[in-house]
Amino acid sequence: MAALPEFLGALAAAVVVFVITAAWRWWARDDRPRLQREVRAAAQAARVRADAAYPEGYELSEDEESEAWRGTGG
């Protein structure tokens, strides 16, 4: 009967290690490829909207350009 508490202690330690390992793997997962796809898709959608909004060869005026950059720090 003395082996049961030792077994339960070892089992609890193994569960703790498993949970910590699973949490670490979840936290450290690499989402960069998915994020890169999302950024590329957003940039492509912005290009499509810009192309649809302005005629071919259209150049922004200085005022329009400064308005577009206002608040971006650029």
C-alpha positions as CSV (number, residue, x, y, z in Angstrom):
1,M,0.0,0.0,0.0
2,A,3.0,2.3,0.5
3,A,3.7,2.2,-3.3
4,L,0.4,3.8,-4.1
5,P,1.3,7.3,-2.8
6,E,4.6,7.1,-4.6
7,F,2.9,6.1,-7.8
8,L,0.3,8.9,-7.4
9,G,3.1,11.4,-6.8
10,A,5.0,10.3,-9.8
11,L,1.8,10.4,-11.9
12,A,1.0,13.9,-10.7
13,A,4.6,15.0,-11.6
14,A,4.2,13.5,-15.1
15,V,0.9,15.3,-15.6
16,V,2.4,18.6,-14.5
17,V,5.4,18.1,-16.9
18,F,3.0,17.2,-19.7
19,V,0.8,20.2,-19.1
20,I,3.8,22.6,-19.0
21,T,5.2,21.1,-22.2
22,A,1.9,21.3,-24.0
23,A,1.5,24.9,-22.9
24,W,5.0,25.8,-24.0
25,R,4.5,24.3,-27.4
26,W,1.2,26.1,-27.8
27,W,2.8,29.4,-26.7
28,A,5.9,29.0,-28.9
29,R,4.0,27.8,-32.0
30,D,5.1,29.5,-35.2
31,D,2.2,31.5,-36.7
32,R,4.5,33.4,-39.0
33,P,3.5,31.7,-42.3
34,R,-0.2,32.2,-41.5
35,L,0.4,35.9,-40.6
36,Q,2.5,36.4,-43.7
37,R,-0.4,35.1,-45.8
38,E,-2.8,37.4,-44.1
39,V,-0.6,40.4,-44.5
40,R,0.0,39.6,-48.2
41,A,-3.8,39.2,-48.7
42,A,-4.5,42.5,-47.0
43,A,-1.9,44.3,-49.1
44,Q,-3.3,42.7,-52.3
45,A,-6.8,43.8,-51.3
46,A,-5.6,47.3,-50.6
47,R,-3.9,47.4,-54.0
48,V,-7.1,46.2,-55.7
49,R,-9.2,48.9,-53.9
50,A,-6.7,51.6,-54.7
51,D,-6.6,50.5,-58.4
52,A,-10.4,50.6,-58.5
53,A,-10.6,54.0,-56.8
54,Y,-8.2,55.9,-59.1
55,P,-7.9,56.0,-62.9
56,E,-4.8,54.7,-64.6
57,G,-1.9,57.1,-64.3
58,Y,-3.5,59.2,-61.6
59,E,-1.0,60.9,-59.3
60,L,-1.9,62.1,-55.8
61,S,-1.6,65.8,-55.1
62,E,0.8,66.9,-52.3
63,D,-2.2,67.6,-50.1
64,E,-3.8,64.1,-50.8
65,E,-0.5,62.4,-50.1
66,S,0.1,64.3,-46.8
67,E,-3.5,63.4,-45.8
68,A,-2.9,59.8,-46.5
69,W,0.2,59.8,-44.3
70,R,-1.2,61.9,-41.5
71,G,-1.1,60.1,-38.1
72,T,1.2,57.3,-39.3
73,G,4.4,58.8,-38.1
74,G,5.8,58.5,-41.7
